[in-house]
């Protein structure tokens, strides 16, 4: 179980790190991908920084043993961010396929949070 959780944490950290990096530091690229309903630059920066911080929180506390409870807290916070992302896509009446990646990341984050709590 521990190895499975580490693999999930690594995959999630990579996914959130890359997505957060694009939102925070490559807004024009993100805006092109997001389309007409892209959030403002400041909101995208905030979301991106939250995702990057969460990605670090998925790995560092558990790996170092310094306040390891922060790992499931980070996973829970990222799950909340993904639920908000799904709600955003549903509010815009986007095709369901646009919300699927957020749903997958939500479920994986919940698995990590439950496994590490």
N, C-alpha and C positions, 0 to 999 in steps of 0.2 A: 504494500500500500504506500509506503514511504517513497519508493522509486516512482510510482505512478504520479503521486502528488508533485514530486520534483519535476517530472517531465511536463506536467500540466502547468506548473509555475513557470518553467522556462518558456514554454510556448506562449503563455499569456503575457509574460514580461516582454517577449520579443514583439508580439502583436501590438500591445499597448504602447511600447516604446516607439515602434515605427509609426503608428498612427498619430501618437502625440507629437512626435518630431515633425511630421508633415504639417499638422495643424498649427504648431507653435512657431516653426521656423521656415515653412514654405507655404505661406498662406495662399499665394496665387495658384500654386499647383493644387492645393486643397480645394480652392474655390472653383477651379475648372472641373475637378472631379465631382464636387457636390452639386454643381449646377446652379440654377437660378435662386434656389432657396438656401444658399450657403449662409451660415451665421456670420455675424459681423466679425471683423478682424480681432477685436478685443475678446469677444466671446470664444472664438476659435483658439486664441492664445490661452485663455483660462482653461478651456477643456483640454487642450494639448498639454499644458503644464500639469494638470491633474492626472492625466494618463501617464505621463513620464514619471511623476512622483509615485503613482501607484505601481508602475512596473518595477521601480527600484524597491518599493516596499514589499513586493511579492518575493523577492530573492534575499536581499541584504539582511533583514533582521533574523530570519530563520537560519541563514547560512552562518552568520557570525555568533548567534546565540545571545545577541544583545537585544533585549526587549522583544523576544520572538513573537509575542502576542500581536505585534504590529503587522505581521504577515497575514493572518486571517482578517484583521481589520482592513488592511489594504485591499484584500480580495473582496470583502463586503462592500467597500466604498466603490470599487470598480464595477461591481454588480449593479449598484445603484446608478452609476453613470450610464451603464448600458440600458437599464430600464428607461431612463430618461431619453436615451437615444431612440429606443423603440417607440416611445410615446411621441417623440418629435416626428418620426417618419409617418406614424399613423395620423398625426394631426395634419400633416401636409398632404395626406391621402396619396402617398407614394405607393408604388406597387409593393406588395408584401416582400418581394425578393430583396428590396433595399433594407428591410429590417432584419433579415435572416442573419447576417454577420453579427449584429448586435445581440440577437437572441442567443446565438451560439456562444459568444463571449460571456454573456450573462450566465448561462448554465455552467460553463467551465469555471467561472469565478465563484459561483455558489458551491461547486464541488470542492474547490480548494479551500474556501472559507470553512465549510463544514468539516473537511478532513483535518484542517489545522487547528480548529477550535477544539 
